[in-house]
Every structure is written in structure tokens, then in C-alpha cells.
Amino acid sequence: MNKPSRSNLPKNYSLLQQPSLESLRSSEERAAHSASSGQSKRGVAIALILGLLLLQVVTLAAALSIVWTAPSPPIDVPAGSSSSESSPVAVLLPTQHPSATVQSLIPSEPTAQPTASIPPTATPIPSPTSLPAPVWIRGVELTQGIQVLQEPENSRCHPDPGHPHHVLCNNSIPMVAGRHTMLRVYLTCNPDCPTADTTLSLRLLKEDQAQQSLAQEISIGDLQRVNTLSLAQLRGDLNNSVNFTFLPPPDWMLGQITFELEALPHGETTLPPDRYSLTKEFVERKPLRVAYLPIDYDGLRPPEPQDIDYWLLRMYPVPDVEYFRLPMPDMTWEGEISKGEVLRKLLYTYWVYGQYRSNEAHPDQLFGWLPNEVYNGGAADPFWCPGCAGPHSSRVAFGGLRPEQDIGGPRILVHEIAHNLGAQHAWSPTAGEDAGCFKTEGADIQVDPNWPYDFNPNIQEFGIDLYSNPPVIYPPSVYDMMSYCTEPWISPHTYRKIFDSPFLQPGSAAPEVPPEYLTQIETTNAGTLMVSGVVYPDGTVSRPEIIRLEGEPLDDAASFMPPQPAGDDYCLDVWGQDNQKLAQRCFDAGFADLEHGEPTDSSAFLFLLPDVDPAAVSKVTVSRDDEALVEVSPSHHAPTVQVLYPTDGTTLHGRQTITWQADDADGDRLSYDILYSADDGQSWQPLAIQLSSMEYTFYTSQIPAAGLVRLRVTATDGFHSTTAELPATFAVQTSD
């Protein structure tokens, strides 16, 4: 919420007009004059004219005498009157926090600044008017990564914060509490620069209570140097502004904060200072927690993708980012890489990992890294794209770990997770239209219908990376991170999209359920079923995989995954005895590739069904137009499983292969999960999931646990599960 104001503006005065002689006459004189006879009119008129001329001569002589003798009074300017009419600005005052710093205008020889670019967003800034103060505050920019500041303000700016074009208004980009912040103040002369240095005073208030004050000196030379520069030249170099940085801001900088600014040359006692005030709201957002998992394919393994999360914190409107490896060995992929299938398996891993954890300890996102030789793009699973292939969880994504060049693996990470958080594609030219872009001719990348910058992929405004040392300026010519172009930064539009993501709201782990989403309540009261499968373009459906989740039942499935949009193409039904319907999920299957718009060969679905007792289920069906396409019924017998190696007391070190024996009297197809516990069975973490063979090879160095652990192998036919657990603990040496 911006509330700019400028105090002590000069009052407008108008000249008083002298009344005419006719209006000074009495009513009797006007009546006598109008009653004169016709014969005396000529004489009276002549007499009046001569009298009037004589009166004017006498009056003029008296006036000249007064002007000649009276001394001129001094000009009286009310103390504190504003010196100029300037644009609304935001001023952030430095605080007692040890990381808060003040940076002045540098000497006349500016040093080179690293640059990059950001899309412009305009915020209203009044143009300076002819006020007596010799130094004006031309503009103020409060930024945490990208901000809008145009002179004059963009004519398409919409004052409603909910309107897509509000991001075209000056200083409209919101502030996040706890995020690195910089206030940039741009000064100019009015019209000639003063002959003395200028003091810039700052005062920061919260709820009308002063929190911090600061005074900074600006030299004559610096003021003269920046006085002739355009606003774009000023914004493009940190040496051309007075900068106040908060890295990070103090804890009290939350809620509505008022920034007051005053500029006055030294020794100035006659003319007033230039003042400016802005109220800006600092809003709380959750830190972003991203877990990653390498995916091995055909003997190839991606390089260790640690420490490549820096773009997340640099670009995203969040106070912090936690990026960590999921504590399990690499996932091994066999067969063709299908986007929907990879997303489905990652999502299952995500749920298994989170069964024993609170929402706060659960990652917001799980990202799978494939070798660049196998896959050099990326794929997300956004809930807002029901026509796209995938479970639509907004929780998982994957990509090829490309080297950091052009777009690189780190920016693939930023791009795909932004999709899950709600950001859509920016408009992008083809490689033939712009050498800096790589969209192929004819590709439909599903551009955001509210993209406000017309046919332009650039960020439009100056951005800044406040998490680099020194900070890096990004010019408006840089591409947006959601475009199909190289070396991107983030535009005001994309920044606002992520800021508004329901996944980042404090106190909630998932979006509030939109009214158009299906929210059916199940009728029984027991565990949680996970049902997933694949739909193909020819209308056929794979046999659903049905798994009963271990651990505590989910109180609210939507706390982990947004409910799927209700559709009518297909329906998943869970039936009890006597044809009683225990649960239903109807959905549409999409076969579009989010990144390229090309048709896909399959579309995955996955549903969490809380409060469904597997013992009460008679069958699960997937139907279309009330015709069952596939039906799965529970068998009569649970599988059996026995761990063969390791045995009780075995010390595992280096490369190890776990083996087990499992059987099913009904001949059902079995799948296996291996979990381990480092806290004597209080919680379990996945070692490998959804295996089809009865052995698994791993390296002990991939288990982030030293000392005593327990192993558990679970065999399931979907409805029935059996677990074998080593009766005692065994030591794992983490060094190979």
C-alpha cells in the first residue's frame, strides 16, 4: 500500500482587482445621472470626462510618491515550505541493525557496475514543479529485486492492486518482510545547483512511532554530475543514487512503514527543504523449501546439483530459501522418459518422504535432476494447467542439469518451480526473430493471457540482485525468466505472480481450495489411499496403482496437494460393499506439453483419498461416460516378504545390495518400497520406492545417517501390504 505525500506546498495567491468607479457610486448618484435632461447631457458629459482625467492624474502622482518613498518588504517564505513538486517516493531509513548500510553518491568518476535486465513496471511519480528549494528529490525507488519507476508514469497504470496493469504503476511492486532491501534516492537541482553540499535526512516510522533516523551528505560535485542525467541513466548505475541498504532488514520492518525524506543544502536559512513521504507495507511470506533428487538413467548420473539454488533467492519474493538433497539414494529410471510418469513417481516419493513430517518440515517442492545428455529441458506440474500432462500437484518438477551457460540448470530450476507457484510463460520470439531466444517456429508455449508487455519478452524495468556482492543491476533489456530466452532476470509481472502464490502464504502449506475444485468428503474413517495411473490419447487407461500410505493419516489432503480441478472426461470411483460409492474423483485428461505445446503420449493422474478403509473397498474403477475402462479388485491374500541380506548385525560399507524374497498367493503384481530409520523406528525415510525387482543396490555414502539404522522392506499389491523389518539395528559407515 503506497501513500505518497508532499508537505508544505506553496500557496496559490491571485491578484486583487480594483473595482470600477461606476461600481463605487451610490444608488442616488446613479439615479440622478440617469434622470438628467437631454439638453444638459452634453455639458455634463464633458464635465465628467475632464473631472475623471484630473482625478487619474492626481491618483497616479500619489501612487508614484508612495512607491518612491516606501522601502521594499522582505519576501516571507513560511518555514518548512516545500521546495519542489516531486514524484511520490519511498524512503527506507537505515537502522541500528548491523547489516544496514548507507551508500552515498560516488565521486565524478563512476566505477563500472555489473548489469543485466528487468521488465519495466511503472508507479505514479509527480513531476517536479517550480518550487524555491534548490535541491529536489526527483524520485525514490524502494526495491528488493525489481521495481517500477517511470517518468512520467506509464499511462496504462491501473490503481487497483488486483488489476494486471497495476504492475505498470510506480513503486507498485510489494515488499517482503525479511528480504534484502535497498532504497535508492535520486536528486536533482532546481534549476541551478547550490554552492554548498546537501544534507539528506531520513526518518523511518512504524505506527507513527519513529524507529530510525539518518542524515547523509551529498557533495556539490556529485550533485552537479547527476543533475544532467536522465532517469534511466540514474537507475542504471548505483553510483548515481544515494543508497540505503538493509541486508537483511530489521525484524520490526513488518506491516505499514512510513519513510520520510528531507533534502536541504548546508547553510540554507531562507529557502525551505524539499520533503517527501511514502508509506509502504512489508508483507510476510514463507521461506521456500526445495528438496532435490538426482535421477540416474542408463548408467549416466547428473553432476551433484548442490549449491545451484542461488537464483531462487536472488529472484523470488521470499525471505529465504532452503535447498537440500532428499535424504535417499539417487532415483534410477528405466525405460522411456515420459514427463507424466516421471512427475508421478517424483510425487509418490514426495508423499512417502512426508508421511512422518509436519507441514513445516515438509519441502514445498521436490525437483528431480536428470543427466544433461539424457534430458536438457524441464517439466513442471502446475495445478493451474488442467490441459497439461501430469498429476497437477504443483509440488514436483524435473529438468536436465545443463551447464551454467545461456539458461543453465540453475535457471531451469527457477523457471519450473515458478510454474508450480503460479507463473506462466512470458511472450517469446523465435530464434529467427531474436538471436537471444530459442523458441522454435510454430511452438505454442501457452503465454500468460495477462502478460502486460505486449509482444516483448523483456523485463521493462531495472532490476537488482541484492544477494550478490556488490549488487548487480539488470537493465530493462534483459529477458524475463519465464521467456524462452537466455540470461534472464525477473519482470515485475512474474515477480507479482510468485508473490501472490498461495503456496507462499504464511500459515498454510497449500492453496485455499477454489470453489470450482472438487471437495467431496469420504464416508468412512480410516487410513489414506493413494491412487494413480496413466491415461493415453486413444482413451485407454493403465491399471491404477493403489497404495495405502503408512504413517499418520492425513487430516487434510489439500494441505499437501491442491485438489484437482473437477472435470467430466474420466471418473475414478472407489466402491464398497453392496455397490456403495466410498469416494469419487472426476477429472479431465490433458495431453499438452506445458513447455512446447506439443502433444504428449500420456497424461498422469494421482489422487489422495483420506478416510478410506482399504478393508472396506470392493473395487476401484476408472470410467468414461459411465462405462468402466478398467477395474481393480482387492485379492484375498496379503503378500509375504522376507529380507535375505543384510542380516541382523551386519555392518554395511560402500556398495551394497539389499535382497529379499516376496510371494503373493493370488498372483498379484507386487511393488516394493525400502525405507530406513535413524531414530529407532520413530520415523522412516525412503531409500528406494516402487521397485519391481527383489534387489536394490546403493552406496552407503548416499544415506545421510551415521551409526545405527533400521531397514524396512514393504511389499504391496495395492490393497494389502506386508512389511519385513530387521529385528535389530545395524551400523552404516557413511564413508566409502
N, C-alpha and C positions, 0 to 999 in steps of 0.2 A: 504494500500500500504506500503510494507516494503522496506526500503532502508538501509540495514546494511552496515557499512564500518568500517575498522580498519585503523587508520592513523599511519605514522612513522614506517612502517615495515623495518627491517634491509635490507640493500642492499646485493645482492649476488656478491661476488668477486671470480675471478678464478686466479689460479697461472699462471705467465708468463713463457713460456717455452724458454730455451736458444737455439738459432739457432745452427745447427751443424757447424763444421769447414769447411766442404765442401761447405756449402751454403755461407760462408764468403769469399771464394776465388773469385778472379776476373775471368772474362771470358778468359783473356790471359793466366793466370796460368793453368785453366782447359784445354785450347787448347794445351799448351806446354806439359802438363803432358800426354795428350793422344797421342802426337806425338813422344814420346821417343822410341829409338830403342830397339829391343828385348834383345840385349846383355847387355844394361845398366839397364834394368828394375830391375833385382835382387838387384844391388847395390843401386839404387835409393830408392827402397822399404825399404831396411834395414835402409838407412839413414833417411828416413821419419819416420819410426817407432821409431827409437831412438830419433829423434827430438820431436816427439809428446809426448813421455814419459817424456822427460825433461821438455817440456812446461807444462804438467799437474802437475808435482811436484812443479814447480815454482808457478803456479796459486794456488795450494792448500795451499802452505805456505803463500802466500799473503792473502788469504781469512781467514786463521786461525788468522793471525796477526790482521786483521780488527775486527773480532768478539771478540777477546780477549780485545782489547783496547776501542771499541766504547760502550757507555752506551746505555741501552735498552730504547727506547722512550715509553712514557706512551700511554695506549690504549685510543684512542679518539672516544667516542660514541657521535654522534650528539644529541643535547638536544632535548628531546621530542620524541626520537625514541621509538617504541612500544616494550613492554617487552615480549609479547607473541602473538601467533596467536590464537585468541579465536573465539568462535562462535558468529554469529550475535545476538545481544541482543537488547531489548527495554528498555529504561530507562525513568521512569516517575519522574520528579523532583517535589518536594513539592512546594507549592505556598503560597502566603500570605493569601489564603482562610482559615478562622479559623478552618475549619474541616479537613484540610490537616495535616497528622501526619507522623512522621518518627519513625520507629521501628528498633532497632539495633539487632544484634545477642545477644542472651541472654547468661548468664554465662554457665559454663560447665554442669550444671545440668538442662536439659531442662524440662519444665513442660509439662504435658500431654495435647494433643490437641484433641478436638472432631474431629472425622473423618467420612468420607463417601466416595463414589467413583464416578469417571467420565471417559468416554471412551477416550483413548489416541489419540491425533492428533499431528502429527509431523511437526515441522518447521525447516528449514535448520539452523544448528549452526556449524560453523567451529570448528574443533578440535584444542586445544592449541598446539603450536609448541614451540620449544626450544628457547625462547627469554630471554634476560638478566633480565627483570623485575622480582623481587622476588615475587610479588603478581599478580595473574592472575584473570581476570573476566571470570569465567568458563561459565557462562550463565546468561541470563536475561529473565524473564518471565513477560509480561505485561498482566494482567488478569482482567476480570470483572465477572467471574463466572466459566469459563473453558478456558484452553489454551493448546496448543500443544508444547511440548518441549521434544525432544528425543536426545539421544547421543549414536551413530550417528543418523542423521536424517533418518526418515523412507524412505526406498528405493522406496516405492510406491508414494512418494510425487510428485504431479504434479504442475508445476509452474503456470499454468493457473488458475486464481481465479474462472473461470466458470466451471472448471472440478470437478467432485465429489471427486476426490482424492486430491484436493488442501487442504482439511481439514486435511490431513496427514502431511502437512508441518509445520515446527516450526514457532511459533508465527503467524500463518495464521488466527486465529480467529479475526474477526473485532472488533473494539472498537465503543461503542455507546456514543455520547456526552451526558453528564449529568448523566451517570450511575456510581455507585461506582466503583472505580478503585484502583488496587494495582500493584506496581512494585516490583518484587522480584529479588534481585541480589545475585548470587551465586559466592563465592570467593574460591580460592584455592592457594596453594603455588607453587613456581617454582624453584627448586624442594623442597628446604628446606624453612621453614617459617622464616620470618625476626625476628630480635631480638627486634623490636620496633612495636608499634601499627601502624595501617594503616589508612590513610585518604581516604575516598571515596567521590569524588566530583561529583556533578550532575549539569547539566545545561540544561534548557528547552527552546527551541526556536520555534517561530511561524513566518513563512515567514522571516527567517534569523534574526529575532529580539529576543533578549534574554527576556524571561518572568520571569524566576525564577532560582536562583542558590542555592545550598545547599552543605555543607560539613559535613560528618559524620565520627565518629571514630570507628574503629573495633579493639578490643583488641587482644593481642598476643594469649591469651588463647582461645578465640572464634575461631580464625583462625586455630589454631592447632587442635581444636576439630572437625571442619567441613572438614579439609583437607583430612581425610581418608574416608569420606562418599561417597557413590555412588550418582548419580544424583537423583535417586528415593528416597533415604533417605533424601536428601536435600529438595526435593519438598514436601515430606510427613509431614514436621514439620515446622511451621512458625518460630521456634526458630533457624533454620538452614540457614536462609537467612536474608539479610538486606532488610527491607520492607519499602516502601514509599506508604502511603495510601492517597486517595483523596475521602472523604466521605461527599458530592459529589465533583467531580472535578470542577474547576472554569469555569465560563462562556466562557472564551476565549479559552478553550480547545476544539476547534471545527475546523475541517479541518486537514491539514497535520501538525503534531507536531514532531519536532526533539528532541530526547533525547540523550544527550552526557554524557558519564561516564568516570571517570579517577580514578585510584587507585594507591597510592604511599605510601610506608612506611615512617614514620617520620624520618627526618634527612637524607634521601637518596638524595645525590647530584650527584652521579656518574651514577647510572643506571636510565633509563627512567621510567615514569609511564606507566601503561597499560591503553589504551584508547579504548572506543567503542562508536559507534554512530548508532542510528536507527531512521528512520522516519516512523511514524505510523499515519494513518488517522482516526480521530474521526468523525463518521458519524451520522447525525441527524436521529432519529426515533421518531414516535409519541408515547406519553404515551398511555397505553391501558386502555380503559374504559369498565368495565364489570358490567352489571346490573344483579341482581338475583331475582328470584321469587319462593317462596315456593309453592308446589303443594300438596294439601290435597287429600287423597284418602281413601274412605270407613271409615271415621271417624278418620283416622290417619294423623298426621301432622309432618313434619320433624322438628327437633330442629332448633332454629333460626340460620341460616347459616351465621352469620356475622363474621367478623374477621377471615375468613379461606382462605383469598386470599394471604397469605404470600408467598406461594410457587411460585406464579406468578411473583412477583418482584424478588425473590431470583434466579430464573432460567432463566426467559425470557430476551432477549436482548432489553429491553426497559428502558427509563429513569425513568418511574414512572407508577404506577397502581392505578386507581380509581375503587373501588369495592363498589357498593351501591345497596340497595334494590330498585326495581322498585316501585314507589310510588302508589301502589294499593294493595288491599287485596289479600290474597292467591288465587291462581287459584284452583278451585275444579274440580277433574277429576272423571267422571262417566264411568262405563263400563270397557272393557278390555284395558290394556295399550298396544297400538300399537306405535312402535317407529315413524313411519311416521306420524301418527295422532298427537302425542304429539309435534313433531317438527313443524308440520303445524300450530297448534294452538299457539305455542310459537311465531312463525314467524308472525302470524297475530297480536298478542299482541305487538310485536316489532314495526310493522308498525304503528299501532294505536297510540302508545306512541310517535312515532317520527314525526307525521304529522305536529306538530306545532313547531318543533325544527330544528335548523340548523344542518348541518352535525357535526359541532364541539361539539354541546351539545348532540348529539345522542350517545347512547352507541355503542361500537364496537361489543359487544357480549351480548346476553341475555341467562342466564343459569337458567334452572328450577331444583329445588331440590325436589325430592320425598322422602318419608319416607324409611329408610333402610329396614324396614320389608316388603315393597312392591317391592322395586327395589334396587338391590345392585351393579348394574353395571353402565355403562354410554353410552351415544349415542351422536354423533356429526352429523353435516350436511354439510360436506365439498363439495365445488364445484368441486374439482378435482377428485371426485369418482362418475362418472355418473352411474356406475353399482350398486351403493348403494341405499337403500331405503331412500327417503327423498326429500324435495324440492331443495336440493343442494344450500342453501343460503349462507353457511359459516358464518352465523350470530347467529344461535341458537344451543343450546345443552342442555342436561339434564343428571342427574345422581342421584343415591341414596346417601343420606348423611350418609355414613358409618363413624364409629368412627375413629379417627386418630390412626390407627394401620395398620401394613403392608402397604397397599396402601392408605387407608383412603379417606374421602371425599375431603380434600384439594388437594390431588394428582389426584383424578378423575377430578377435575376442571381443573387442569393443563394439563392433558392428552387430554381431549376432546376439550378444546379450542385450543390446539396446532394442532389438526386435522383441525379445521376450518381455522387456519392460514397457513396451508400447510404441516405440518409434518405428515409423515406416520409411520407405525409400525416398530419398531426395530425387528431384528430376536430374537425369544424367544424359549427356550427349553420347554419341557413339565414338569409338576410337577414331573413326574417319573425320568426325566433326571437331574433336578436341584430342590432341595427342596425349594429354594428361589423363584421359579417361579410357576405359576398357570395355564398355558395354558393346555387345555385338549388335549388328544391324538386325532390326526386327524383334529383338528381345523385349518382352513385356515384364518389366521389373516391379509392376504394381506400385506406382508412385503415389505418395500420400496425397489424397484429394485436397487436403488443406495446405499443401506446400505453398507458402505465400510469396515466393520469389520468382514466379512465372517460370520461364524456361531458362533457368540459371541454377547451376549446381554449387555456386559459391556461398560462403558464409555471410557475406554482405557487410559485416561489422568487424571491428578489430577485436581479436581475442587475445588472451594472455594465459600462459602456463605459469601459475604461481607456485608450482611444486618443483620447478627446476631452479637451479641457482647458477647464474642470475635468471630472473624470469624471462620468458620468451614471448615476444609479440608476434601475433599471427595477423597478417593483413586481410582485408576483405576479399582478396582474390583467391584465397585458399579454398579448396573444395570441402563440402560438408562430409562428415564421416559416414553418412547414410547414402552417399552417392556412389557411383561406380567409377571413382576417380582416385588418383594417387595422393599420398601425403596429405591426408585430411586433417581438419580440426572440427569443431562442433559449432553449428549455427545456433542463433537464438531460438529458432523454431524447434530444432531437435533437442536443445537443452531444456526447453519448456516441456516437451513431450515426456522426457525422462523424469523431470521434476514432478510431474503430475502422476507418475506411475503409482498405481495402488499398491504395488509390491514394496515401495519405499516409504509408505506412510508409517509413522510411529505407532507402535502398539498393535499392529496387525501384520500377519505373515502372508496374507493373500488378499486379492481384491475383494471388495464388497460385492456380493452376488448381484449382478444386474438383473432387472426384472424379467428380461427375456430368456434368462437361463433356467434350465430345468432344475427344480429343487424338491424333488419327490422325497418323502420320508419313508424309510423302510418300516416294515410292520413287526419285525422280531427284534430281539435284544441279545445279540452275541457278537462274536469277532468281526473281522473285516475281510471281505473278499476283494481281490484284485482280478479283474477280468480284462484281458487284452487280446487283440487279434489284428488281422490284416484284411482289408477289402481290396479287390482288384477291379480294374476298369471294366472288365466284362461282366461285373455284377456278382461274381463268386466271392466267397468269404472263407478264410482259413479256419481251421478248428481252433476255437478260442482257448487260450491258456488261462487256467483258473488256479489261483494261488490264494491260500489263506495266510494273511500276514501274521507273523509272530509278534510278540511283544504286547504292549498295551493297546487295547482297541482305540481307534481314532474317535475322539469326541466330536470332531468336526472335520470331515474330509476336505472341505473347502479351505481349511487352514493350511493345507499343503499344496493344493492344486485347484485352480478356478474351475467351477463346474462347466461342463461342456455346453456350448450353445445347443438349445433344443432344435432338432431337425425332424424330418419325416422320411428320409431315404431308407434308413435302416433302424431297427429296434433290437436292442439287447434285452432279453427278458429272463428273469430268474424265477423259476416255478417251484412251489412247494407241493405238498401232498394235496390230492383232490383238485389239482389244477388251480391252486391258489397262487396268484401272482405276488411274489415277495418284493420284487424290485423291477424297475424298467428304466432303461436309458435309450432314448431315440436320438439319432444323430444323422447328419449329412456327411457323406464322404467326399473329400476334395482330392483332386489329382493334379494340382498345380504346384510347380516348384516356386517357392517364395522368392528365390534369388533371380530366377531367369524366366519364370512364367511358362516354362516348357512342361509338357505332360510328364507325369511320373508313372512308374509301373505298379505302384501300390499306395495305399493310404492306411496308416495305422490308427487304431483306437485303443484307449485304455480308460477304464473306469474303476474307481474305488467305491465299493458298496459296503458302507458301515452297517453294523447291526443286522447282518445276515448270518444266520447259523448254518454252517455247511452241512450239519446233520439233518437239517430240515429241507434241504434242496433236493428236488427230484430230477430236475433237468435245467439246462441253460440253453437258450436258443438265440440265434440271430436271424431275423426275418426281414423281408421286404414285401410291402403291400400285403401284409398278413400271411405271407407264405414263408414257412421256415426254410431257410437256406442251409443251416447247419444246426445240429442238436448234439449236446454233450450231456450224458447222464452219469451220475456217480456209480462207480463199481461197488462191489460188495466187500472187497478186502483192501486193507491198507498195505502198502509195500513194506518189505523188510529191508534193513540195511545194517551192515557191519563194517567197521573200519579195519582194514588189514595192515596198513602202515601209515603213520608210525604207531608203535605200541606204547604202552604206559612206561614213562620214564625215559623215553628216547630223547637224546639231545640232537636237535636239528641245527645244521650249519651249512651255509652255501646253497647249492642247487639241490632241491628236494622234490620228490614225487609222492603225493598222497594217493593211496589206492583204497578202494572199498568194494564190497560186494552187495548188490541190491537185487531183489526179485519182487515180482508182483503176480499174485495168483490169478488175477483177471487178465493178465497180458497187457495191461495198460502201458502206454509210453510214459517213461519216468524222466524227470529232470532233477538236477541236484544243485544244491547251494552249499558252499563251505563257508563257515563263519568261525571267527576266533574271538576269544575274550581275554583281556589283560587284567581284568578285575575280578577274577574267580567267578565268572558267570553272571555278574550283576548286569552287564551289558555286552552286546555282541556286535561285531563289525564284519562286513563281508570280506572274504578272502577271494572267492570266485562265485559267480551266480549263473544260474540257468545252464549248467553243463549237461551235455548229453552222454558223455563217456564216464567211466568209473575210475578215472585217474586225473590228477592235476599236478602239473609241475610248476614250481615257483622258486624264487630266491628269497632266502630269509631276510636279506637286506631290504626287501620291499615291504616288510612288516615293521611299522614304526612302534615296536614294543620290544623291550629287552626283558630277559628274565623269564618268569613263569607265565605261561599262557595255556588256554584250553582250546581244543578243537571240537568242532561240531559239523557233522555231515547230515544234511536233510534231504530225503528222497520224497518226491510228491508226484501223485498222479493228477493233481489239481484239487480234488476234493479231500483226499486223505494224504496226510504227511506223517513220516516217521523219521525220528532223529536218533543218530548214534553219536555219543559223546565220549571222549576218552575219560576213564574214571579218575584219572589223576592228572596233575599238571606236568608239563614238561618244559624244559628250558629251550629258548630260542636265542641263538647268538646272532646278533644283527650285522656283524662284520663278516664279509666273505673271505 
